[in-house]
Amino acid sequence: MATESGDRDSTQGQAISRISELVEEKSDGRISINVFYQDEIGGPQELFDQLVRGNIDLMLTWPHTSYDERLGVLHLPYLSLGWDEALETYGRDGWLSEIIGPIFSDIGLEYLGPFPEGFGGIATRNTYATNYEDARGIRVRSQPIFPLPQTVRAMGFQAVPIDWSEVYTSIQTGVVDGDSSNVIFWPYTYFNDLLDYYVHSQHNFSFYAFLMNQDAWKALDDQDRAIISEAVEVIVNEQFESARDEDDKWIQKAQEDGMKYIVPSDQEMADWIERVRDQVWQEAEKSLGADVMDAVRANAAEPQ
């Protein structure tokens, strides 16, 4: 089992370590899981490729769209507008799970559940923006996953898709002015010496997914599938309960260490929501399909 980002002491690292322990305990030692942390055996896309091929059995990862663009539905901007709505949307029994389960299956993966972090923002140095006009000219790193670069552009920023392992150097050398679409934990923990501001634009709900290679999943008997599924469920349930408090903790910690935390005004948020939804949702329909977007529009929360 691997995680694409997060060392052994991170929330992600601790999560996969605990799953390994639970599985070994529940199987009375019959099943052991070798755990690999960030960058130990490859970068994010490489690891995801190996998961699809079956060289990795389990992974905690951002859902990559390289095999099926329909998975971009998981990253649609402003899909949820608050924590209660996010839990109803992204939870294991949420309406979004009914859409993505078959899509993961089509590429040979079993979706075991979500691992929420919180609402993402824009972290920058020297300058910041809380509206479309002020964002123009500011270059920010974006995860190379559709439609995150498109979202950041629709907000007014210049989006530069860069893998996680290259972000620090890219900020340090001025290739970009900051990072985007992560909860504050990531830019604060890894780039605090470089960044000055965190604008909580909340344009995306940041979460990872527990995925298992489907051939490996089918090779298990019902008892062992239940052991793995229940171990993941324990961690998922704990994370949903703790994610909001965890995010609040890091917001406070970042401010104490000098990072300026900024929340856009209600009007600025409404303007961003309208602009981004109009532009990106329409563009997304080309790759996600009308059926997926019809389900999104029928279920997504409306701005107050």
C-alpha positions, -999 to 999 in steps of 0.1 A, spaced: 0 0 0 13 34 -9 3 71 -4 13 96 -31 18 124 -6 25 126 31 54 111 50 50 86 78 41 113 104 15 130 82 -22 124 85 -21 104 53 9 84 64 -6 76 98 -39 65 80 -23 39 58 -1 27 87 -32 22 108 -50 3 81 -20 -20 78 -22 -26 116 -59 -32 116 -58 -56 87 -30 -76 103 -49 -77 136 -83 -86 121 -67 -114 100 -48 -128 130 -16 -121 112 -25 -139 79 -25 -107 59 4 -82 61 6 -50 42 39 -34 32 35 4 35 53 30 14 51 67 20 56 98 -2 82 94 -29 96 62 -15 87 42 -46 76 68 -72 57 100 -79 19 103 -79 12 95 -116 38 66 -116 22 51 -85 -13 54 -99 -1 37 -131 13 8 -110 -19 6 -91 -39 1 -123 -14 -25 -135 -16 -44 -103 20 -38 -91 6 -19 -61 -25 -34 -44 -38 -5 -24 -33 33 -26 -44 64 -9 -44 89 -37 -59 119 -53 -82 104 -80 -62 108 -112 -81 115 -145 -54 101 -168 -74 69 -174 -109 83 -175 -117 120 -176 -151 113 -160 -133 111 -127 -129 149 -130 -163 151 -114 -146 145 -81 -127 178 -85 -154 200 -99 -152 234 -83 -177 246 -58 -195 213 -59 -201 217 -22 -204 250 -3 -200 240 33 -190 211 55 -224 196 60 -230 195 22 -195 181 16 -202 152 39 -235 145 22 -218 147 -12 -184 129 -7 -193 105 20 -192 68 13 -230 67 9 -232 101 -7 -248 108 -41 -214 112 -57 -203 77 -48 -231 63 -70 -215 81 -99 -178 73 -94 -180 36 -83 -187 23 -118 -161 47 -133 -134 33 -111 -145 -2 -119 -142 6 -157 -104 12 -152 -99 -18 -130 -101 -2 -95 -122 -8 -65 -133 23 -46 -132 17 -9 -139 51 4 -129 88 7 -104 105 30 -115 141 34 -91 170 43 -113 201 38 -118 230 15 -88 242 -5 -74 276 -11 -46 297 -27 -13 301 -9 11 328 -23 41 350 -15 44 388 -18 9 392 -32 -26 376 -30 -60 379 -46 -96 375 -34 -113 383 -68 -109 377 -105 -93 410 -114 -67 410 -86 -58 374 -95 -47 382 -130 -9 379 -134 -4 357 -103 11 323 -112 1 294 -90 9 257 -91 -20 234 -98 -23 197 -96 -22 183 -131 -56 169 -128 -87 180 -147 -104 203 -140 -82 219 -113 -60 240 -137 -91 251 -155 -107 261 -122 -77 282 -111 -77 299 -145 -114 307 -142 -107 324 -109 -82 347 -127 -49 331 -118 -23 317 -142 -23 279 -136 9 260 -139 4 222 -136 33 208 -115 37 175 -96 39 177 -59 76 167 -56 86 198 -77 65 224 -60 90 237 -34 117 243 -60 92 259 -84 82 285 -57 117 290 -46 130 298 -81 100 319 -91 85 296 -116 52 301 -96 41 325 -69 24 298 -48 3 267 -45 -34 261 -51 -63 238 -42 -48 223 -11 -60 227 25 -37 250 45 -18 220 61 2 214 29 15 249 20 21 257 56 39 225 65 61 222 33 64 258 21 59 281 51 94 296 47 85 307 12 48 318 14 31 347 31 -7 344 24 -34 318 23 -67 328 8 -94 304 17 -113 304 -16 -129 270 -8 -132 264 -46 -126 227 -42 -132 201 -15 -98 184 -10 -99 147 -4 -81 115 -12 -95 81 -22 -88 46 -9 -85 25 -40 -76 -12 -46 -66 -29 -78 -97 -48 -88 -79 -80 -98 -63 -81 -63 -97 -73 -48 -114 -102 -67 -86 -126 -58 -96 -123 -21 -124 -143 -5 -153 -126 11 -139 -128 45 -106 -110 35 -124 -84 15 -145 -76 46 -114 -73 67 -98 -48 43 -131 -29 37 -138 -27 74 -103 -14 82 -106 13 56 -141 22 69 -127 27 104 -102 53 91 -128 69 68 -153 74 96 -126 88 120 -114 112 93 -148 126 86 -152 133 123 -118 149 127 -111 166 93 -128 199 102 -111 202 135 -78 192 119 -81 219 93 -90 245 119 -60 235 139 -36 241 110 -53 274 101 -46 286 137 -10 272 136 -2 288 103 -14 322 116 7 318 148 37 313 126 32 343 105 11 332 75 -17 356 68 -51 338 66 -77 356 45 -113 348 38 -129 365 8 -160 385 15 -195 370 8 -197 391 -24 -163 380 -36 -171 344 -29 -205 347 -48 -187 362 -78 -161 335 -79 -188 307 -75 -209 321 -103 -179 327 -127 -162 294 -120 -193 273 -121 -205 289 -154 -172 284 -171 -158 252 -157 -190 232 -154 -199 239 -189 -164 229 -201 -165 198 -179 -197 185 -197 -176 178 -228 -155 152 -210 -177 141 -182 -209 137 -203 -244 151 -200 -256 123 -176 -229 130 -151 -234 168 -152 -272 164 -150 -267 144 -118 -243 171 -105 -267 200 -112 -296 180 -96 -277 174 -64 -252 202 -59 -260 229 -34 -271 264 -46 -254 295 -32 -273 313 -5 
